[in-house]
Amino acid sequence: MVAELIQAVEAADSKGAMVVAVSKLAAAQDVAAIPTLITVLGYNNPGAAVAAVDGLAALGSAAVPALLEQIDGYNYGARAWAIRAVALIGDPRALPVLLDTARGDFALSVRRAAARGLGTIDWSLLPAEQLAAAQAEVLEVLTTATTDAEWVVRYAAVAGLQTLATHLVEPATQQPMILAALEQAQYDDTLAVQARARLALEALDQ
């Protein structure tokens, strides 16, 4: 069954047919589809790439090693889509690339995806002895991202800080830093960011 779906992707002769074929392959949620779904990320077909990202995200941690290998490649378009996928999965193995991307990727949509991904890391998958240092680095990057030139990145950073605040292993020192960043974000130039910051503060009972 999966082999037939993969073949359909390879045989697609139009952008529309490709989207349909990739969507069906993604829906199968079979690890055998991972290489093909990752290959699709490099095509000049945003619709198919979105379907592939959704499929890879649904496969979760099983897709992470291959995605991280793709991120190291030279195709920037494929790299950007791969970052979106690992950001949705939340596997801590993607932390280095998400941190680096959130710090300074030139594409605002990719920085936004990375910031969102930093806020959805599954900390239970990281060894206990690494948690404090990793969370401190994420906190630093997300706090900086709340002053990003693009409002969508700032919005994602605020959301990420809210989520991080509920998983801190050293709340005594890190919680005040998060609250300070959120309080400052209430005065952002963009109303959506202001509202998101207030929502975060309310959720954290501040």
C-alpha positions in Angstrom: 0.0 0.0 0.0 2.7 2.5 1.0 4.8 1.5 -2.0 1.9 2.3 -4.3 1.4 5.7 -2.6 5.1 6.5 -3.0 5.0 5.5 -6.6 2.0 7.9 -7.1 4.1 10.7 -5.7 7.0 9.9 -8.0 4.6 9.7 -11.0 2.7 12.9 -10.3 2.8 15.0 -13.5 1.4 18.3 -12.2 1.5 20.4 -9.1 -2.1 19.5 -8.3 -1.5 15.8 -8.7 1.6 16.1 -6.6 -0.4 17.7 -3.7 -3.0 15.0 -3.9 -0.5 12.2 -4.0 1.6 13.6 -1.1 -1.5 14.2 1.0 -2.5 10.5 0.6 1.0 9.4 1.4 1.1 11.6 4.5 -2.2 10.3 5.7 -0.8 6.7 5.7 1.4 7.7 8.6 4.0 5.0 7.8 7.7 5.4 8.6 8.5 4.0 5.2 7.1 7.3 3.7 9.7 9.5 5.5 12.3 9.6 2.8 9.8 10.4 0.1 8.1 13.1 2.2 11.4 14.7 2.9 12.3 14.6 -0.8 9.1 16.5 -1.5 10.3 19.3 0.8 12.8 20.2 -1.9 10.3 20.6 -4.7 9.0 23.9 -5.8 5.5 23.1 -4.7 4.3 24.8 -1.4 1.1 22.8 -1.3 2.9 19.5 -1.5 5.5 20.7 1.1 2.7 21.6 3.6 1.2 18.2 3.2 4.6 16.6 3.6 5.4 18.7 6.7 2.0 17.6 8.2 2.8 14.0 7.5 6.3 14.2 9.0 5.0 15.9 12.1 2.4 13.2 12.5 5.1 10.6 12.5 6.9 12.4 15.3 10.3 11.5 16.6 10.7 8.8 14.1 11.2 11.4 11.4 13.6 13.6 13.3 17.0 12.0 12.4 16.3 12.2 8.7 14.9 15.7 9.0 18.0 16.9 10.8 20.1 15.4 8.0 18.1 17.4 5.5 18.5 20.6 7.4 22.3 20.3 7.0 21.8 20.3 3.2 22.3 23.1 0.7 18.7 23.5 -0.5 17.4 26.4 1.6 13.8 25.8 0.6 13.9 22.2 1.8 15.8 23.3 4.9 13.1 25.8 5.7 10.3 23.2 5.4 12.3 20.7 7.4 12.7 23.3 10.2 8.9 23.7 10.2 8.5 20.0 10.6 10.9 19.5 13.5 9.4 22.6 15.2 6.0 20.9 15.1 7.4 17.6 16.5 9.0 19.1 19.6 11.9 16.6 19.8 14.8 18.0 21.8 17.3 16.6 19.3 16.3 19.5 17.2 17.2 22.1 19.8 20.5 23.2 18.3 19.1 23.9 14.9 16.0 25.6 16.3 18.1 27.8 18.6 20.4 28.8 15.7 17.5 29.4 13.4 15.5 31.5 15.8 18.6 33.6 16.5 19.1 34.8 13.0 17.6 33.0 9.9 16.9 35.7 7.3 13.4 34.4 6.5 10.8 35.6 9.1 8.5 32.6 8.5 11.4 30.3 9.4 12.4 32.3 12.5 8.7 32.2 13.6 8.6 28.4 13.1 11.8 28.0 15.1 10.5 30.2 17.9 7.2 28.2 18.0 9.3 25.0 18.1 11.3 26.2 21.0 8.1 26.7 22.9 6.8 23.1 22.2 9.9 21.1 23.1 9.0 17.8 24.9 11.3 18.3 27.9 10.6 14.8 29.2 12.7 13.4 26.4 15.8 15.3 27.5 18.1 13.8 30.2 17.5 15.5 33.6 21.1 16.7 33.9 20.7 18.7 30.6 17.4 20.3 31.4 18.5 23.4 33.3 21.2 24.5 30.7 18.9 23.8 27.7 16.0 25.7 29.2 18.3 28.6 30.0 19.4 28.8 26.4 15.9 28.6 25.1 14.9 31.3 27.5 17.6 33.6 26.3 16.8 33.0 22.7 13.0 33.5 23.1 13.5 36.6 25.2 15.6 38.1 22.5 13.1 37.1 19.9 10.4 39.2 21.7 12.3 42.2 20.2 12.6 40.7 16.7 11.9 43.2 13.8 8.9 41.0 12.6 5.8 40.9 14.7 5.0 37.3 13.8 8.3 36.2 15.4 7.6 38.3 18.5 4.2 36.7 18.8 5.6 33.2 18.5 8.3 34.0 21.1 5.7 35.3 23.6 3.7 32.0 23.1 6.9 30.0 23.5 7.7 31.8 26.8 4.3 31.0 28.2 4.7 27.3 27.5 8.3 27.3 28.7 7.2 28.9 32.0 5.1 25.8 32.8 8.0 23.4 32.4 10.9 25.1 34.2 13.2 23.0 36.3 14.6 26.2 37.9 11.5 28.4 38.2 12.9 30.5 41.1 15.5 32.2 38.8 13.9 31.8 35.4 10.2 32.5 36.0 10.9 36.2 36.9 12.8 36.6 33.6 9.9 35.2 31.6 7.4 37.4 33.4 9.5 40.5 32.8 9.7 39.7 29.1 6.0 39.1 28.9 5.2 42.3 30.8 7.4 44.3 28.4 5.7 42.6 25.4 2.4 44.1 26.6 3.7 47.4 25.2 4.7 46.0 21.8 3.9 48.1 18.8 1.6 45.4 17.4 -1.8 44.9 19.1 -1.7 41.2 18.4 1.5 40.8 20.3 0.2 42.9 23.1 -2.9 40.8 23.4 -0.9 37.6 23.3 1.4 38.8 26.1 -1.6 39.7 28.2 -3.1 36.3 27.6 0.2 34.6 28.6 0.3 36.6 31.8 -3.3 35.8 32.7 -2.6 32.1 32.1 0.4 32.3 34.4 -1.8 34.1 37.0 0.1 37.4 36.8 
